[in-house]
Amino acid sequence: KKERKYIRPGEKRGVKMPQVAKDADGKRRHYQKIGEKLQTVKDLVLEKGALVEFVAGAHKGLFGRVEKMILEIGGGRCVVCLNIGHALVKAKNKNLKVLDGDALPKN
């Protein structure tokens, strides 16, 4: 479909995803080296398959992937598969922090 030359007030041409430069360990940098390609940034949303870190509770400091979302009144819970041991654990959403796929420590 051909793009319009003029757009009406309130219309947008296309949504551009923000792009950033990343180090070898996955951390974001605020500068770009010559000839370096930028990587697109995804929104970090707590959903099935998201990489999470436990910030509070019995599993504090561990990492895992969300297997299932459980909706409850007054807050939600998730079933998380831990990276170490592959155990399935139920956790409150407020005890989890969503991470990039590159943010997982390499130890």
Residue, then its C-alpha position, 0 to 999 in steps of 0.5 A: k500500500k502506498e504511503r500518503k504524502y501528507i498525513r492528517p493531524g493525529e495520524k502517525r506514519g509508523v512506530k519506530m522501536p527505540q534502539v541502543a548500543k550494547d556491550a559484550d555483557g549485554k549492558r546498555r551504553h550511552y554512546q555508539k562506536i563508529g560502524e556499530k549496529l544498534q539493537t532494537v529494545k523490546d518492552l519488558v512485560l511480565e508475560k509467559g516466557a519472560l526472563v525474571e529475577f526474584v527480588a524478594g521472598a525465599h528465592k531472592g537472587l535466583f533467575g527463571r522463566v515465566e511458565k504460567m500466569i495466575l490472575e487473582i483479585g488484589g494482585g497476581r501470581c506466576v509459575v516460574c521455572l528456575n534456571i537452577g534445578h528447573a523447579l516450578v515455583k509460584a511467586k507473587n508478581k511484586n517479588l519479580k523483576v523482568l529482565d532482558g535476555d542478555a541480562l542473565p549472568k554468565n557464571 
